[in-house]
Amino acid sequence: MKELTIYSDGGSFNNGFKDPNKPMYGSYGSIIVKDGKILHEYKDWYENITNNQGELYGFIRAFLQFLKAYKSKEPYHITVVSDSQYLINGVNLYLENWKKKNWHTASGDDVKNVELWKIIDFLINSEPNITLEFVWQKGHKGKKVTQEENPNIYFNEYCDSLATEQIQYAINNGERFFPPDAFDNTIKTLMETFNLE
């Protein structure tokens, strides 16, 4: 069975519009690693998205790109590593129950970011020859660790630096060629592509 690892992280500025007088930016950084080498990296920022949305989309972006290139249908084991408990616990602990409750939480509330969770659910169940394992890695900001010492910490920090770089770029260059609702449009397109409601 072939193996690879996806690392993903999100970033934010003015998360949830804590300061209504400032814009809100969210970002992601994700990589695909095989045999200790980065095969691909993905990064970007969007206006009007939260840190949690960036965390989820970072995984979606990387895994979707893998699936697009997955032609052999050989068995794969993919480990997904993130310091986002929102992503890891969401998949490991809550996703199945949310589905059973028609995308409501145990308390009856609507699941937040439900479109992103529906896309994740679709993707992780789309290929029977792919098994995914979601692993939480505690963030270690400021602590330099080599790849040899701990690859999960090393690559997690790498993704963090990608997401942070994108936020800094957003702050310094807040104008884009696509509108503030570009992220919503991206998610809507994915929902339509996968025939999700």
C-alpha positions in Angstrom: 0.0 0.0 0.0 1.3 3.4 -1.0 1.5 6.1 1.7 1.7 9.9 1.8 0.9 12.7 4.2 -1.1 15.8 3.9 -0.3 18.7 6.2 -2.6 21.6 6.5 -2.9 24.8 8.5 -5.0 28.0 8.5 -4.4 31.6 9.4 -6.5 34.7 10.1 -6.5 38.4 10.5 -9.4 40.1 12.4 -11.0 36.7 12.8 -14.8 36.9 12.9 -14.6 40.7 12.5 -13.5 41.3 16.1 -12.8 44.9 14.9 -15.6 46.0 12.6 -13.5 48.8 11.3 -10.9 46.4 9.8 -11.2 43.8 7.0 -11.2 40.1 7.8 -8.8 37.8 6.0 -8.4 34.0 6.2 -5.7 31.9 4.7 -4.5 28.3 4.3 -1.3 26.5 3.6 -1.1 22.8 2.8 1.4 20.4 1.4 1.5 16.8 0.2 4.6 14.9 1.5 5.9 11.5 0.3 9.0 9.8 1.6 10.0 13.0 3.5 9.8 15.2 0.4 7.2 17.9 -0.4 5.6 17.0 -3.7 3.1 19.9 -3.8 2.2 23.0 -1.8 -0.9 25.1 -1.8 -1.5 28.5 -0.3 -3.9 31.4 -0.7 -5.9 33.9 1.2 -9.5 35.1 0.9 -11.4 38.0 2.2 -14.3 37.5 4.7 -13.4 34.0 5.8 -12.5 32.8 9.3 -9.6 30.8 10.6 -11.7 27.7 10.9 -12.8 28.0 7.3 -9.2 28.3 6.2 -8.3 25.2 8.3 -10.9 23.1 6.5 -10.2 24.4 3.1 -6.5 23.8 3.3 -7.2 20.1 3.6 -9.9 20.1 0.9 -7.5 21.9 -1.5 -4.7 19.4 -1.1 -6.8 16.3 -1.1 -8.8 17.4 -4.0 -5.6 18.0 -6.0 -4.5 14.5 -5.1 -7.8 13.0 -6.2 -7.5 14.7 -9.5 -4.2 13.0 -10.1 -5.2 9.7 -8.7 -5.6 7.5 -11.8 -4.0 4.2 -10.8 -6.7 3.3 -8.2 -3.9 1.6 -6.2 -4.5 1.3 -2.4 -3.3 4.4 -0.6 -3.1 5.3 3.1 -3.1 9.0 3.6 -2.3 10.5 7.0 -3.7 14.0 7.5 -1.8 16.0 10.1 -3.0 19.4 11.4 -2.8 21.4 14.6 -6.5 22.3 14.1 -8.6 20.4 16.6 -11.6 21.8 14.7 -10.6 19.7 11.6 -9.3 16.6 13.3 -12.0 16.2 16.0 -14.6 17.2 13.5 -13.7 14.2 11.3 -12.8 11.7 14.0 -15.5 12.5 16.6 -18.4 14.4 15.1 -18.9 14.0 11.4 -20.8 10.7 11.4 -23.2 11.9 14.1 -23.7 15.2 12.3 -24.8 13.3 9.2 -27.1 11.1 11.2 -28.7 14.2 12.7 -29.2 15.8 9.3 -26.3 18.1 9.9 -27.2 19.2 13.3 -25.1 19.1 16.5 -26.0 17.0 19.6 -27.6 20.1 21.0 -29.7 20.5 17.9 -27.9 23.5 16.5 -27.0 23.8 12.8 -23.4 22.6 12.1 -21.3 25.6 11.3 -19.5 25.7 8.0 -21.8 22.9 6.9 -21.0 23.2 3.2 -17.3 22.7 3.9 -18.1 19.6 6.1 -20.3 18.2 3.4 -17.5 18.5 0.9 -15.0 16.9 3.3 -17.4 14.1 3.9 -17.9 13.5 0.2 -14.2 13.6 -0.6 -13.0 11.2 2.2 -15.6 8.7 1.1 -15.2 9.1 -2.6 -12.5 6.5 -3.3 -12.8 3.0 -1.6 -9.1 2.2 -2.1 -8.0 5.3 -0.1 -8.0 5.2 3.7 -7.4 8.3 5.6 -6.2 8.8 9.1 -6.6 12.2 10.8 -3.9 13.1 13.3 -3.7 16.1 15.6 -0.3 17.7 16.0 0.1 20.3 18.8 1.4 23.6 17.4 4.9 24.5 18.3 5.3 28.1 17.2 8.7 29.6 17.8 10.3 26.2 18.5 12.5 25.2 15.6 12.5 21.5 15.1 14.3 19.7 12.2 12.6 17.3 9.9 14.8 14.5 11.3 13.8 15.3 14.9 10.0 15.3 14.3 8.6 15.5 10.8 5.1 16.2 11.9 6.1 19.3 13.9 8.5 20.4 11.1 5.9 20.1 8.3 3.1 21.5 10.5 5.3 24.6 11.1 6.0 24.8 7.4 2.2 25.0 6.6 1.8 27.5 9.4 4.5 29.7 7.7 2.6 29.4 4.4 -0.7 30.5 5.9 1.0 33.3 7.9 2.8 34.5 4.7 -0.6 34.7 3.0 -2.2 36.7 5.8 0.8 39.2 5.7 0.3 39.4 1.9 -3.4 40.1 2.4 -2.7 42.9 4.9 -0.1 44.5 2.7 -2.0 44.0 -0.6 -5.7 44.0 0.3 -6.9 44.4 -3.2 -7.6 41.4 -5.4 -8.8 40.8 -8.9 -11.8 38.7 -7.6 -14.6 39.9 -5.3 -14.9 39.5 -1.5 -17.4 36.6 -2.0 -14.9 34.6 -4.0 -14.5 32.0 -1.3 -18.3 31.5 -1.1 -18.4 31.1 -4.9 -15.6 28.5 -4.8 -17.5 26.4 -2.2 -20.8 26.8 -4.1 -19.0 25.5 -7.3 -17.7 22.5 -5.4 -21.1 21.7 -3.9 -22.6 21.8 -7.4 -19.8 19.8 -8.9 -20.3 17.0 -6.3 -24.1 17.3 -6.5 -24.3 18.1 -2.8 -27.2 20.0 -1.1 
